[in-house]
Amino acid sequence: MRTTFRALAVAAAGALMVTGLAACSSSGSSGSSSSDGKTLTYWASNQGTSLQNDKEVLTPELAKFTKQTGIKVNLQVIGWNDLQNKIQTAVTSGQGPDVVNIGNTWATSLQATGAFMPFDSSAMKAIGGSDKFGKVPLSTGGAPGKTVTSVPLYGLAYGLFYNKAMFAAAGLKPPTTWEELTSDAQKLTDPAKGQYGFSLAAGSYTENAHFAFINSAQNGGQWFNSKGDPTFTSTANVNGIKRYLDLMQTQKAVNTSNAQYDNATQSTSDFAKGKAAMILNQNNADATIQSNGMSADKYGVVPFPAPTGAKQIASFPAGINLSIFKNTKNKDGALKFVKFMTSESTQATLDKPYAALPVLKSAANATDLSAETKTFLNIYNTMAKPLPLVPAEDQYESTVGKSMNDMFAKIATGSTVSTSQIKSALQTAQDQVSQANG
């Protein structure tokens, strides 16, 4: 079976070709693997506030790599709306880059294609050894028991961002349980003022799938069994989704316009502008919040709370990994590049503008980390459960996430989504995945 890939995060669309940094690849502007041994083609994901921002962040670092090795880098920064489709095309055509950023939740699905170089003992030694990575980040590189085909680059985790002033004015403290969260969200909602307790990317299938997973995990749920077969319709899964939908449906703590928010940047902007008291987002939301005029001292972050008595799971170990296409014509150069990008000095430089969590043991144990970073690291290392490590994980995100998009859209137009309707939608999604993998 050929896995069908879909974008697993949403950000600015399009691709930015960084010129003036390196010579073109041997295939000109196609962005394919270089064959002369003196250049590399690298597809970078959009991590900053814009594609242009990524160019500004990465260009000086890649110039250092060129100075150290003599290898020039043909860099393309690609928006998340396009990255997975470009990878799919590269996998099927054989015309891809040498090195590519992937969302780590794609690792198992991409591994199953056979298109990426395994980091066996020799390759791992060439990039500095597996011991330099933290245990949790390295675990995201592929299916359990198989040689990883990606290594961690940037760490991410979800947290609950809250507006300190709004909470103080209402006499509230950051919630530690789901019950407190919903109560606070309702108290902080005042539609007449255009203020809501929460803002959600309710039209983003990736965000919706992520929170379907986390809410279900708090209930002890699973989306696939030990054989890799989908188990979407379990009570834990249905109830987890219902709990999330009800922030808009019954608590009325989310503006119904959020059903049109197809990426997390929109909900984050609402938060920064005082239109929402809370958002659920990853640690790299800092850049967007602050670029919208909200300084770091105006908000705080706590773990996404579970219902009383439920499992204390607040995220999954999210992030960005690096993979090398197996058909690269510059394997040695690609390995040198991965070693450079995952070195202590490069990591220390890039983690700051991207507000990324450290993926190296040495950095994660540093004592000068901010309180917010320590909170996210605690979530990442102790309160995170991996998304399903099965080849069909991408299909789970697409089918379940898009069904939730439809549910939020119905709620936004005044309809009610019942438990039975959720189960029916999940049955449809489960059937689609089963048929695709039958």
N, C-alpha and C positions, 0 to 999 in steps of 0.2 A: 504494500500500500504506500502511496506517496502522500505524505502528510501535507495538508493544505494549511499554509501559514496565514495568520492575520495579525494586524498590528495589535500589540498588547499594552500599549500606552498611547496617550494622545497628547500631542504638543503641536507646535507650529508645523504646518505642512511644507513640503518642498525640500529641495536639496541645494546646498550651497557649495559650489566648487571653490576651494581656496586657491587662488592664483598667487604667483609670485613667491611661493614657498618652495616648490619643487618642480622638477621636470615632469612632463606628462608621462603616463605609463606607455608601454609599448603598443597599446591599443588606442592611443590617443585619448579622447574624452569619454570613452566608454566606461572607464573606471575598473578595468579588468586587471588581473594579476600581472605584475611586471616581470619581464623575462631577462633583463640585462644584469641582474644581480646588484645593480647600483641604485635602484629605486624600489619603493614599496607603495602599494595602493592601500589606503586605510579608510574604511567607512566608520565614521564616528557618529554616535547618536546625539541628538539635541539634549544637552544637559543643562545649559545655561538659560538665561532669560530670552534668548533669541538665537537664531543660527549665526548671526553676525557676532554675538557675544561669544559663542563657542569658538569662532575663528580667532577672536582676540585672545582667548584664554589658551588655546592649543598651539597657536603658531609659534610663540617663543619657546615652548617646550620641545616641539618637534625640531626646531632649529638647533637646540642643544643636542638632540639625538643625531642629527646630520653631522654636527661638528665632531661628535665623539666617534662615529662609525663611518662617515663618508657616504652613508645611505640617505638619499633624499626621499621625502615622503609626499606622495600625491594624496592629499587629504580631501575627503568629501564629508561634510556634516549634513546629516540627513534627518529630516523630521520624522517623528514616530508614526505619523500617518502613512509614511511611504517606506520606512525601513524594512518592515517584514516582507512587503511585496517585492522589494528589490532583492532581498535575500532569497526569496522563493525563486525568482527568475534566475538568480545566479546559480542556485542549486540545480535547477533543471537544465540550464543552458551550459553550465560549466564555465561561464564567463563572469567571474566574480573578482573581488579584491583579494589581496593577500591576507589582510587582517580586518576583522569586523567587530564592532560592539554589538552585543545582543542583550536583550532583557533576560536576566537569569532565569525567569520563569519559562523561557523558551528552550532552555538547555536540553532537556530530555527529548523534546519533539525534534529539535534540530539534530541531536545526536543520532536519532533513529534514521535520518536520511543517509548517513554514511559519507556526507560531503565534507566533514570537518576532521582535522588532524587530531588524533588522540594525544593527550599529554602523557605519554608513557614515561617510564623512569628516565630515559635519555632526554626527552624533551623537557621534562620537569626540571632536571638537573641544569639544563641549558638556560632556564629562566630564573635560576636561583634556588630551586628546591621547593617542595611542597610545604616544608616546615615554616617557611616565612609567612604563610597565610594563616589567618584564624581558622579554627575548625568549622565554624558555621559558614563563613563565606565560601570556603573550599567545597563544602557539601552541596553547593548549588550548581556544580559543574556538569552534572549529568545524572543518569539513572544510578540508583544504588547498585554496587557490585560491579559496575563497569568503569573503565578508564575514562576519566573526564575529558570532554572535548572543549571545555572552556574554563577559564580561570577568572577569579574575581578582580574587578577593577574599581568599582565604586559601590559602597554599601548604602542601602536605604531601608527604612522601616516606617510604618505608619504610626502616627501619634495624634492625640486630640489637642488641637490648638484652641486656646480660649483667650478672649479679650479681658484683660485684667480690670480695666475701668468699668466695663459693663457688669462684671461679676461683683466688684466691690460696691457699685451703686445699688445693686439688688441684694446686698448682704449675703452673697453666695460664695462658697468655696469650690474649687475644681472638683468635679464629680469623681467618685471612686467606684460607683456601681452604675449599671445601666438604668436602674430605677432613679437614681439621683440625676443622671444625665437627662432623661426625658422630662423630669420635673423641672430642672433648671432651664431646659430649652423652652418649655412652655412659659415659664415666668419671664424669660428674656425676649419673648415674642410680642411685638406690638405692630401689627400690620399698618395701623394708621400712621406710624412714624417710618414705615418702610424698613422695620427692624425685625429680624427673625432669630430664633435661637440657634438655628443651624443653616448652613448652606451645603448642598450636595451636588456633585457632578452626576445628577440623576439621569442624564442622557448619554453618559459614557459607559459603554458596555464593559470596558476593562475595569473601571472603578466599581461598577455594580457587581461584577464577578468577584472582584477582590473582597468586597464586603459580604457577599453571599458566603464566601469561603470562611472568612473570619467569624462571622456570626454563627455559622454552622459549627465551626470548630469549638466555639465556646459551649455549644450544646453537645459536644462529643461526636459530631457527625463526620461522615466520610463521603466523598463524591465518587470514588472508585473502590472496588473491592480488591482483594489480594491478587486476582487474576487480571486486573486492569479493566474490568467491565464497569460501566457507569452505574451508579446507584443514586441517581439524582433525586428520586422521589421519597427519600426517607423522611421521617417526621422531623428529625433534627435539621435537615436542610430546609424543609418547608417552613418550619417555625423561625429559623434564622432569617430567612428572607422576609417573612411577615413582620418580624420585629423591626427590620430596617425600613421597609416600606411605610410602616406606621408612623415614622417620624413626620412624614408628609400627610399620611392618610387620616390618622386618628389624633395624633398629638397636634397637628396643624402647626408644627414648629419650623417647617420648611416652606419657603415660597414656592408655589406651584410652577412658577416660571423656571425653576431649577430643572424641570423635566427636559428643558431645551439645552441644558449645559452639557455639551459633549466633550468637555475636557476639564481637568481640575483647575486650570488657570482661572476659569470664570468664577468658580466658587471661592477660590483663594482671593481673588480681587474683591468680591463681596465682603469677605472677612476683613481685609485690609482697609476697606472704605467704611467700616462700621455698619454695614448692612446685615451682618450676621455675627453672633457672639461666639460661635464655634464652627470649626471645620475638622474633618478627618483628612489628613494628608501626610505625605512623606516628608522626611527631614529637609529635602531640597526645596520645599515650599518657601523657605526663608527668603530666598532671592526674589521671588515674585511678591511676597508680602512687603518686603522692604522697598522694592522698586515702585510699589504703589503708595508709598509714603508713610507706612506704619513702621516705626522703629522697633528694634528688638526688645526694648524694655517695656513695651506696651502689651506684650502677649506672653503667655506661658504655654508649656506643653506637658501633658501627662499621658500615661498609657490609656488607650481606648478601653473603657471599662466594660466588664462582663456583667451579666445579671447576677444577683446574689446567689451563691452556691454553684455557679457555673465554672467552667475551666477558665483560668486567667490567661487567655490567649488574646494578644492585642495586635498581632500583625503576622506576616510571614517574612522570612529573610529575603527582602527584595534587593534589587540592585542591578548593576551592569557588569557583564562579563566580557572577556576578550576571547575570540575564537580565531583560529587560522584555517583557511580553506585548504583541504587536503591536496588540491591540485596547484598550490602555489609553486611558482618557478623560482622562488627565493626563500626557501625554508629557513636557511641560516639567518637571513636578514629579518624574517618574520619573528623568529625566536628572540633575536637580539632586541627587536622592537617591543615584544611582550615583556621581556626582562626589564627594559627601560621604563615602560609605562607602569610596571608594578614594583619599581624600586622605591626605597624609602624617600628619596629626595623628590622624585616626580609625584608620588602620592601626596607628600606633604604640601606640594605646590598646588595640585589640582583639587584636593579635598576642600580647600577653603572657598574658592569661587563657586564650586558646585555644591557646597554644604553637604558633602558626602560623608558617610561614616567610614572610619578606617577599616580596611580589609586585611591589613598586616598585623601580626601579633605585636610587633614592637610599637606601632602607633596606637593600637587599641589599649595598650597598657600605660600610655602616657599620662602624666599627672596634671598636665596643663590644659586639659580639655574643658570646654565650657559646661555649665550645668545642663544646658539643653542637649548637648552632644552626649553627655553621660546618661541622660534619660533615654535617648534614642538607642544608645549602645546597650542599655539594660533591656529594653524592649527587644532589640535585635537578637541578643544572645540568650535571653532567659524567658521571653514571652512570645516567641515567634514559632509558628508551625509551618513547615514547607508546604507550598502548594503541591497538588498531586504530581508525584514523580513518575508520570506515565506519558507515553508518546502522544496520547490524545488530550493532554492538558490544554493545548491551544484551542481544541474544539470545545472543551468545557467552557473556557472563558467566552468564546464567541456565542455559543448557543444559549448558555445560561444568562450571560450578561445582556444579550440583545432581548431576551424575553423579559428581563427586568426593565430595560428601556421602555418596552411596550406597557408594562404594568404601571410605571411612573407616569407615562403619558396618559393612561386611562384615569389615574387618580387626579391628574392635573386638569382634566376636562370634567371632573365631578363624578366620575364613576367610582364604584367600590371594588377593590380586588380582594376576594375572599380566600381563605385557606385552601378550599377545594380548587379554586381557579389557579392558585399558585402551583398546586400539585399537578394539575392538568398541563400547565405550561412546562413544568419540569419533565413530565412524561414525554411531551413532544420533543423537548431537547434531548432527552435520553435516547429516544428512538432514532433521532438523527445521528447521534454519535455511534450508536450500535450499528446502524446501517452502513455508516461510512467505514467502519472497521470490521464489518462482518466477513 
